[in-house]
Amino acid sequence: MKKQYKVHLDESLKTEADALFESMGLSFSTAVGLFLSATIKKGELPFKVAATDAARERAAKARL
């Protein structure tokens, strides 16, 4: 059974993602489903996530 969910995204991010997914023959919903399936299969995000130097610097300053 499929269920509809609501997410809040930056409009330009959604527009760019839609164009990219369309060029791959995918809908936004299908692409999100693939992302979630890959995440579950791997037990982690299917890509590396790292903080930028600026973000690490802000976090360090916030700890002071």
N, C-alpha and C positions, 0 to 999 in steps of 0.2 A: 504494500500500500504506500502510495506517495503522499507526502504532506507538504504544504506550502509554509515557508518560513520568511520572516522579514529581517533584512540586514540593512545597516546604515553604511553607505559608502560615499566617498567623494564622487561627484557626478563625472568628472573627467576621467577618474580611474575606471569607472564602470564603462564609459564610452570607449576608452582605449581597449579594455579587456574584451568587450563585445566585438570590436572590429578584429582583434587578434583571433578570438575563438571562432568567429565566422569564417575567417580565412583558413582555419583548420577543419571547417565543417562541423563545428561544435556549437551548441547553445551555451549560454552562461550557466544554466542549471546543470547541464551535462559536465561541463568543465569543473564546476564546484564539486559535483558528485565524484569525479575522477580524483580530485585533490583529497577529498575525505576518505575515499577507498584506499588510496596510496598511503595516507597517514595511518590508517588503521592497520594495513598490511605490514608496514614497517615498524609500527609502534612508536613512531616519532614523525616529525615533519619531514617531508620528502626532499628537503633542501636544507642547507646550512643557514642558520640565523646568527648574525653577529652584530654587536653594537658598533656604531661608528666611533671614531676617536672623539668626536664632539660629544656624543652621548655618554661615553665613558667619563669624559672630563666633567660634564654636568652632574653625573651620578656621584663622582668623587667629591665634588664641591658640596653637594647636598648632604653628604655624610659628615661634613665638618661641623 
